[in-house]
Amino acid sequence: MRFDQLLALVSFIFCLVLTLLFVAFRIAGVIAWSVWWVVSPIWIPPAVVAGVMVSALMWDLAIRPVVRRMQGYRGGL
């Protein structure tokens, strides 16, 4: 198994175990968190990835052309 596959598997298992632990604590009454926070190990990692992707897209569409134009004015630095 390659390292990146192993890392993905370990990350998935960690999120799954953490979610099951939070659910068990919620059912047992140990924590009084909202359901959104109980299942947060499931939705936070994809939200972070989506945020990074949106930031990269914004950079590519909005900021990079401005930087290229500015570099053109300086003689292509």
Phi and psi restraints in degrees (range 20) as a CNS / XPLOR table:
assign (resid 1 and name C) (resid 2 and name N)
       (resid 2 and name CA) (resid 2 and name C) 1.0 -72.6 20.0 2
assign (resid 2 and name N) (resid 2 and name CA)
       (resid 2 and name C) (resid 3 and name N) 1.0 159.9 20.0 2
assign (resid 2 and name C) (resid 3 and name N)
       (resid 3 and name CA) (resid 3 and name C) 1.0 -62.4 20.0 2
assign (resid 3 and name N) (resid 3 and name CA)
       (resid 3 and name C) (resid 4 and name N) 1.0 -42.3 20.0 2
assign (resid 3 and name C) (resid 4 and name N)
       (resid 4 and name CA) (resid 4 and name C) 1.0 -66.8 20.0 2
assign (resid 4 and name N) (resid 4 and name CA)
       (resid 4 and name C) (resid 5 and name N) 1.0 -33.5 20.0 2
assign (resid 4 and name C) (resid 5 and name N)
       (resid 5 and name CA) (resid 5 and name C) 1.0 -69.2 20.0 2
assign (resid 5 and name N) (resid 5 and name CA)
       (resid 5 and name C) (resid 6 and name N) 1.0 -40.8 20.0 2
assign (resid 5 and name C) (resid 6 and name N)
       (resid 6 and name CA) (resid 6 and name C) 1.0 -64.2 20.0 2
assign (resid 6 and name N) (resid 6 and name CA)
       (resid 6 and name C) (resid 7 and name N) 1.0 -41.7 20.0 2
assign (resid 6 and name C) (resid 7 and name N)
       (resid 7 and name CA) (resid 7 and name C) 1.0 -63.1 20.0 2
assign (resid 7 and name N) (resid 7 and name CA)
       (resid 7 and name C) (resid 8 and name N) 1.0 -41.8 20.0 2
assign (resid 7 and name C) (resid 8 and name N)
       (resid 8 and name CA) (resid 8 and name C) 1.0 -64.0 20.0 2
assign (resid 8 and name N) (resid 8 and name CA)
       (resid 8 and name C) (resid 9 and name N) 1.0 -41.4 20.0 2
assign (resid 8 and name C) (resid 9 and name N)
       (resid 9 and name CA) (resid 9 and name C) 1.0 -65.2 20.0 2
assign (resid 9 and name N) (resid 9 and name CA)
       (resid 9 and name C) (resid 10 and name N) 1.0 -44.7 20.0 2
assign (resid 9 and name C) (resid 10 and name N)
       (resid 10 and name CA) (resid 10 and name C) 1.0 -64.2 20.0 2
assign (resid 10 and name N) (resid 10 and name CA)
       (resid 10 and name C) (resid 11 and name N) 1.0 -40.2 20.0 2
assign (resid 10 and name C) (resid 11 and name N)
       (resid 11 and name CA) (resid 11 and name C) 1.0 -63.7 20.0 2
assign (resid 11 and name N) (resid 11 and name CA)
       (resid 11 and name C) (resid 12 and name N) 1.0 -42.9 20.0 2
assign (resid 11 and name C) (resid 12 and name N)
       (resid 12 and name CA) (resid 12 and name C) 1.0 -63.0 20.0 2
assign (resid 12 and name N) (resid 12 and name CA)
       (resid 12 and name C) (resid 13 and name N) 1.0 -45.4 20.0 2
assign (resid 12 and name C) (resid 13 and name N)
       (resid 13 and name CA) (resid 13 and name C) 1.0 -64.3 20.0 2
assign (resid 13 and name N) (resid 13 and name CA)
       (resid 13 and name C) (resid 14 and name N) 1.0 -40.2 20.0 2
assign (resid 13 and name C) (resid 14 and name N)
       (resid 14 and name CA) (resid 14 and name C) 1.0 -60.6 20.0 2
assign (resid 14 and name N) (resid 14 and name CA)
       (resid 14 and name C) (resid 15 and name N) 1.0 -47.1 20.0 2
assign (resid 14 and name C) (resid 15 and name N)
       (resid 15 and name CA) (resid 15 and name C) 1.0 -63.7 20.0 2
assign (resid 15 and name N) (resid 15 and name CA)
       (resid 15 and name C) (resid 16 and name N) 1.0 -39.2 20.0 2
assign (resid 15 and name C) (resid 16 and name N)
       (resid 16 and name CA) (resid 16 and name C) 1.0 -64.7 20.0 2
assign (resid 16 and name N) (resid 16 and name CA)
       (resid 16 and name C) (resid 17 and name N) 1.0 -47.0 20.0 2
assign (resid 16 and name C) (resid 17 and name N)
       (resid 17 and name CA) (resid 17 and name C) 1.0 -64.3 20.0 2
assign (resid 17 and name N) (resid 17 and name CA)
       (resid 17 and name C) (resid 18 and name N) 1.0 -41.8 20.0 2
assign (resid 17 and name C) (resid 18 and name N)
       (resid 18 and name CA) (resid 18 and name C) 1.0 -63.2 20.0 2
assign (resid 18 and name N) (resid 18 and name CA)
       (resid 18 and name C) (resid 19 and name N) 1.0 -41.0 20.0 2
assign (resid 18 and name C) (resid 19 and name N)
       (resid 19 and name CA) (resid 19 and name C) 1.0 -63.7 20.0 2
assign (resid 19 and name N) (resid 19 and name CA)
       (resid 19 and name C) (resid 20 and name N) 1.0 -45.9 20.0 2
assign (resid 19 and name C) (resid 20 and name N)
       (resid 20 and name CA) (resid 20 and name C) 1.0 -62.3 20.0 2
assign (resid 20 and name N) (resid 20 and name CA)
       (resid 20 and name C) (resid 21 and name N) 1.0 -37.9 20.0 2
assign (resid 20 and name C) (resid 21 and name N)
       (resid 21 and name CA) (resid 21 and name C) 1.0 -64.2 20.0 2
assign (resid 21 and name N) (resid 21 and name CA)
       (resid 21 and name C) (resid 22 and name N) 1.0 -45.6 20.0 2
assign (resid 21 and name C) (resid 22 and name N)
       (resid 22 and name CA) (resid 22 and name C) 1.0 -62.9 20.0 2
assign (resid 22 and name N) (resid 22 and name CA)
       (resid 22 and name C) (resid 23 and name N) 1.0 -41.3 20.0 2
assign (resid 22 and name C) (resid 23 and name N)
       (resid 23 and name CA) (resid 23 and name C) 1.0 -63.5 20.0 2
assign (resid 23 and name N) (resid 23 and name CA)
       (resid 23 and name C) (resid 24 and name N) 1.0 -43.1 20.0 2
assign (resid 23 and name C) (resid 24 and name N)
       (resid 24 and name CA) (resid 24 and name C) 1.0 -63.1 20.0 2
assign (resid 24 and name N) (resid 24 and name CA)
       (resid 24 and name C) (resid 25 and name N) 1.0 -42.3 20.0 2
assign (resid 24 and name C) (resid 25 and name N)
       (resid 25 and name CA) (resid 25 and name C) 1.0 -63.9 20.0 2
assign (resid 25 and name N) (resid 25 and name CA)
       (resid 25 and name C) (resid 26 and name N) 1.0 -38.4 20.0 2
assign (resid 25 and name C) (resid 26 and name N)
       (resid 26 and name CA) (resid 26 and name C) 1.0 -66.3 20.0 2
assign (resid 26 and name N) (resid 26 and name CA)
       (resid 26 and name C) (resid 27 and name N) 1.0 -44.0 20.0 2
assign (resid 26 and name C) (resid 27 and name N)
       (resid 27 and name CA) (resid 27 and name C) 1.0 -66.1 20.0 2
assign (resid 27 and name N) (resid 27 and name CA)
       (resid 27 and name C) (resid 28 and name N) 1.0 -37.3 20.0 2
assign (resid 27 and name C) (resid 28 and name N)
       (resid 28 and name CA) (resid 28 and name C) 1.0 -75.8 20.0 2
assign (resid 28 and name N) (resid 28 and name CA)
       (resid 28 and name C) (resid 29 and name N) 1.0 -11.3 20.0 2
assign (resid 28 and name C) (resid 29 and name N)
       (resid 29 and name CA) (resid 29 and name C) 1.0 84.4 20.0 2
assign (resid 29 and name N) (resid 29 and name CA)
       (resid 29 and name C) (resid 30 and name N) 1.0 12.7 20.0 2
assign (resid 29 and name C) (resid 30 and name N)
       (resid 30 and name CA) (resid 30 and name C) 1.0 -71.9 20.0 2
assign (resid 30 and name N) (resid 30 and name CA)
       (resid 30 and name C) (resid 31 and name N) 1.0 -38.0 20.0 2
assign (resid 30 and name C) (resid 31 and name N)
       (resid 31 and name CA) (resid 31 and name C) 1.0 -120.3 20.0 2
assign (resid 31 and name N) (resid 31 and name CA)
       (resid 31 and name C) (resid 32 and name N) 1.0 153.5 20.0 2
assign (resid 31 and name C) (resid 32 and name N)
       (resid 32 and name CA) (resid 32 and name C) 1.0 -120.4 20.0 2
assign (resid 32 and name N) (resid 32 and name CA)
       (resid 32 and name C) (resid 33 and name N) 1.0 39.0 20.0 2
assign (resid 32 and name C) (resid 33 and name N)
       (resid 33 and name CA) (resid 33 and name C) 1.0 -75.9 20.0 2
assign (resid 33 and name N) (resid 33 and name CA)
       (resid 33 and name C) (resid 34 and name N) 1.0 159.9 20.0 2
assign (resid 33 and name C) (resid 34 and name N)
       (resid 34 and name CA) (resid 34 and name C) 1.0 -67.1 20.0 2
assign (resid 34 and name N) (resid 34 and name CA)
       (resid 34 and name C) (resid 35 and name N) 1.0 156.4 20.0 2
assign (resid 34 and name C) (resid 35 and name N)
       (resid 35 and name CA) (resid 35 and name C) 1.0 -61.4 20.0 2
assign (resid 35 and name N) (resid 35 and name CA)
       (resid 35 and name C) (resid 36 and name N) 1.0 -31.6 20.0 2
assign (resid 35 and name C) (resid 36 and name N)
       (resid 36 and name CA) (resid 36 and name C) 1.0 -59.7 20.0 2
assign (resid 36 and name N) (resid 36 and name CA)
       (resid 36 and name C) (resid 37 and name N) 1.0 -40.1 20.0 2
assign (resid 36 and name C) (resid 37 and name N)
       (resid 37 and name CA) (resid 37 and name C) 1.0 -77.5 20.0 2
assign (resid 37 and name N) (resid 37 and name CA)
       (resid 37 and name C) (resid 38 and name N) 1.0 -29.2 20.0 2
assign (resid 37 and name C) (resid 38 and name N)
       (resid 38 and name CA) (resid 38 and name C) 1.0 -65.0 20.0 2
assign (resid 38 and name N) (resid 38 and name CA)
       (resid 38 and name C) (resid 39 and name N) 1.0 -40.4 20.0 2
assign (resid 38 and name C) (resid 39 and name N)
       (resid 39 and name CA) (resid 39 and name C) 1.0 -95.9 20.0 2
assign (resid 39 and name N) (resid 39 and name CA)
       (resid 39 and name C) (resid 40 and name N) 1.0 14.0 20.0 2
assign (resid 39 and name C) (resid 40 and name N)
       (resid 40 and name CA) (resid 40 and name C) 1.0 -60.3 20.0 2
assign (resid 40 and name N) (resid 40 and name CA)
       (resid 40 and name C) (resid 41 and name N) 1.0 -31.5 20.0 2
assign (resid 40 and name C) (resid 41 and name N)
       (resid 41 and name CA) (resid 41 and name C) 1.0 -62.2 20.0 2
assign (resid 41 and name N) (resid 41 and name CA)
       (resid 41 and name C) (resid 42 and name N) 1.0 -16.8 20.0 2
assign (resid 41 and name C) (resid 42 and name N)
       (resid 42 and name CA) (resid 42 and name C) 1.0 -86.1 20.0 2
assign (resid 42 and name N) (resid 42 and name CA)
       (resid 42 and name C) (resid 43 and name N) 1.0 -39.8 20.0 2
assign (resid 42 and name C) (resid 43 and name N)
       (resid 43 and name CA) (resid 43 and name C) 1.0 -99.2 20.0 2
assign (resid 43 and name N) (resid 43 and name CA)
       (resid 43 and name C) (resid 44 and name N) 1.0 -19.2 20.0 2
assign (resid 43 and name C) (resid 44 and name N)
       (resid 44 and name CA) (resid 44 and name C) 1.0 -69.2 20.0 2
assign (resid 44 and name N) (resid 44 and name CA)
       (resid 44 and name C) (resid 45 and name N) 1.0 -46.9 20.0 2
assign (resid 44 and name C) (resid 45 and name N)
       (resid 45 and name CA) (resid 45 and name C) 1.0 -58.7 20.0 2
assign (resid 45 and name N) (resid 45 and name CA)
       (resid 45 and name C) (resid 46 and name N) 1.0 -45.8 20.0 2
assign (resid 45 and name C) (resid 46 and name N)
       (resid 46 and name CA) (resid 46 and name C) 1.0 -64.7 20.0 2
assign (resid 46 and name N) (resid 46 and name CA)
       (resid 46 and name C) (resid 47 and name N) 1.0 -31.4 20.0 2
assign (resid 46 and name C) (resid 47 and name N)
       (resid 47 and name CA) (resid 47 and name C) 1.0 -66.4 20.0 2
assign (resid 47 and name N) (resid 47 and name CA)
       (resid 47 and name C) (resid 48 and name N) 1.0 -39.2 20.0 2
assign (resid 47 and name C) (resid 48 and name N)
       (resid 48 and name CA) (resid 48 and name C) 1.0 -65.7 20.0 2
assign (resid 48 and name N) (resid 48 and name CA)
       (resid 48 and name C) (resid 49 and name N) 1.0 -44.4 20.0 2
assign (resid 48 and name C) (resid 49 and name N)
       (resid 49 and name CA) (resid 49 and name C) 1.0 -61.4 20.0 2
assign (resid 49 and name N) (resid 49 and name CA)
       (resid 49 and name C) (resid 50 and name N) 1.0 -43.7 20.0 2
assign (resid 49 and name C) (resid 50 and name N)
       (resid 50 and name CA) (resid 50 and name C) 1.0 -63.2 20.0 2
assign (resid 50 and name N) (resid 50 and name CA)
       (resid 50 and name C) (resid 51 and name N) 1.0 -39.9 20.0 2
assign (resid 50 and name C) (resid 51 and name N)
       (resid 51 and name CA) (resid 51 and name C) 1.0 -63.2 20.0 2
assign (resid 51 and name N) (resid 51 and name CA)
       (resid 51 and name C) (resid 52 and name N) 1.0 -41.1 20.0 2
assign (resid 51 and name C) (resid 52 and name N)
       (resid 52 and name CA) (resid 52 and name C) 1.0 -65.2 20.0 2
assign (resid 52 and name N) (resid 52 and name CA)
       (resid 52 and name C) (resid 53 and name N) 1.0 -41.2 20.0 2
assign (resid 52 and name C) (resid 53 and name N)
       (resid 53 and name CA) (resid 53 and name C) 1.0 -65.9 20.0 2
assign (resid 53 and name N) (resid 53 and name CA)
       (resid 53 and name C) (resid 54 and name N) 1.0 -40.9 20.0 2
assign (resid 53 and name C) (resid 54 and name N)
       (resid 54 and name CA) (resid 54 and name C) 1.0 -65.4 20.0 2
assign (resid 54 and name N) (resid 54 and name CA)
       (resid 54 and name C) (resid 55 and name N) 1.0 -40.6 20.0 2
assign (resid 54 and name C) (resid 55 and name N)
       (resid 55 and name CA) (resid 55 and name C) 1.0 -62.4 20.0 2
assign (resid 55 and name N) (resid 55 and name CA)
       (resid 55 and name C) (resid 56 and name N) 1.0 -42.7 20.0 2
assign (resid 55 and name C) (resid 56 and name N)
       (resid 56 and name CA) (resid 56 and name C) 1.0 -65.0 20.0 2
assign (resid 56 and name N) (resid 56 and name CA)
       (resid 56 and name C) (resid 57 and name N) 1.0 -39.4 20.0 2
assign (resid 56 and name C) (resid 57 and name N)
       (resid 57 and name CA) (resid 57 and name C) 1.0 -65.9 20.0 2
assign (resid 57 and name N) (resid 57 and name CA)
       (resid 57 and name C) (resid 58 and name N) 1.0 -41.7 20.0 2
assign (resid 57 and name C) (resid 58 and name N)
       (resid 58 and name CA) (resid 58 and name C) 1.0 -62.7 20.0 2
assign (resid 58 and name N) (resid 58 and name CA)
       (resid 58 and name C) (resid 59 and name N) 1.0 -41.3 20.0 2
assign (resid 58 and name C) (resid 59 and name N)
       (resid 59 and name CA) (resid 59 and name C) 1.0 -61.6 20.0 2
assign (resid 59 and name N) (resid 59 and name CA)
       (resid 59 and name C) (resid 60 and name N) 1.0 -45.4 20.0 2
assign (resid 59 and name C) (resid 60 and name N)
       (resid 60 and name CA) (resid 60 and name C) 1.0 -66.5 20.0 2
assign (resid 60 and name N) (resid 60 and name CA)
       (resid 60 and name C) (resid 61 and name N) 1.0 -39.0 20.0 2
assign (resid 60 and name C) (resid 61 and name N)
       (resid 61 and name CA) (resid 61 and name C) 1.0 -86.8 20.0 2
assign (resid 61 and name N) (resid 61 and name CA)
       (resid 61 and name C) (resid 62 and name N) 1.0 -32.1 20.0 2
assign (resid 61 and name C) (resid 62 and name N)
       (resid 62 and name CA) (resid 62 and name C) 1.0 -109.8 20.0 2
assign (resid 62 and name N) (resid 62 and name CA)
       (resid 62 and name C) (resid 63 and name N) 1.0 -46.3 20.0 2
assign (resid 62 and name C) (resid 63 and name N)
       (resid 63 and name CA) (resid 63 and name C) 1.0 -90.0 20.0 2
assign (resid 63 and name N) (resid 63 and name CA)
       (resid 63 and name C) (resid 64 and name N) 1.0 -40.1 20.0 2
assign (resid 63 and name C) (resid 64 and name N)
       (resid 64 and name CA) (resid 64 and name C) 1.0 -61.0 20.0 2
assign (resid 64 and name N) (resid 64 and name CA)
       (resid 64 and name C) (resid 65 and name N) 1.0 -41.1 20.0 2
assign (resid 64 and name C) (resid 65 and name N)
       (resid 65 and name CA) (resid 65 and name C) 1.0 -62.0 20.0 2
assign (resid 65 and name N) (resid 65 and name CA)
       (resid 65 and name C) (resid 66 and name N) 1.0 -34.4 20.0 2
assign (resid 65 and name C) (resid 66 and name N)
       (resid 66 and name CA) (resid 66 and name C) 1.0 -66.3 20.0 2
assign (resid 66 and name N) (resid 66 and name CA)
       (resid 66 and name C) (resid 67 and name N) 1.0 -42.6 20.0 2
assign (resid 66 and name C) (resid 67 and name N)
       (resid 67 and name CA) (resid 67 and name C) 1.0 -63.8 20.0 2
assign (resid 67 and name N) (resid 67 and name CA)
       (resid 67 and name C) (resid 68 and name N) 1.0 -41.6 20.0 2
assign (resid 67 and name C) (resid 68 and name N)
       (resid 68 and name CA) (resid 68 and name C) 1.0 -62.7 20.0 2
assign (resid 68 and name N) (resid 68 and name CA)
       (resid 68 and name C) (resid 69 and name N) 1.0 -41.0 20.0 2
assign (resid 68 and name C) (resid 69 and name N)
       (resid 69 and name CA) (resid 69 and name C) 1.0 -63.5 20.0 2
assign (resid 69 and name N) (resid 69 and name CA)
       (resid 69 and name C) (resid 70 and name N) 1.0 -41.9 20.0 2
assign (resid 69 and name C) (resid 70 and name N)
       (resid 70 and name CA) (resid 70 and name C) 1.0 -64.9 20.0 2
assign (resid 70 and name N) (resid 70 and name CA)
       (resid 70 and name C) (resid 71 and name N) 1.0 -38.8 20.0 2
assign (resid 70 and name C) (resid 71 and name N)
       (resid 71 and name CA) (resid 71 and name C) 1.0 -67.2 20.0 2
assign (resid 71 and name N) (resid 71 and name CA)
       (resid 71 and name C) (resid 72 and name N) 1.0 -32.2 20.0 2
assign (resid 71 and name C) (resid 72 and name N)
       (resid 72 and name CA) (resid 72 and name C) 1.0 -65.6 20.0 2
assign (resid 72 and name N) (resid 72 and name CA)
       (resid 72 and name C) (resid 73 and name N) 1.0 -35.9 20.0 2
assign (resid 72 and name C) (resid 73 and name N)
       (resid 73 and name CA) (resid 73 and name C) 1.0 -69.5 20.0 2
assign (resid 73 and name N) (resid 73 and name CA)
       (resid 73 and name C) (resid 74 and name N) 1.0 -27.4 20.0 2
assign (resid 73 and name C) (resid 74 and name N)
       (resid 74 and name CA) (resid 74 and name C) 1.0 -89.5 20.0 2
assign (resid 74 and name N) (resid 74 and name CA)
       (resid 74 and name C) (resid 75 and name N) 1.0 1.7 20.0 2
assign (resid 74 and name C) (resid 75 and name N)
       (resid 75 and name CA) (resid 75 and name C) 1.0 94.0 20.0 2
assign (resid 75 and name N) (resid 75 and name CA)
       (resid 75 and name C) (resid 76 and name N) 1.0 22.8 20.0 2
assign (resid 75 and name C) (resid 76 and name N)
       (resid 76 and name CA) (resid 76 and name C) 1.0 81.5 20.0 2
assign (resid 76 and name N) (resid 76 and name CA)
       (resid 76 and name C) (resid 77 and name N) 1.0 34.8 20.0 2
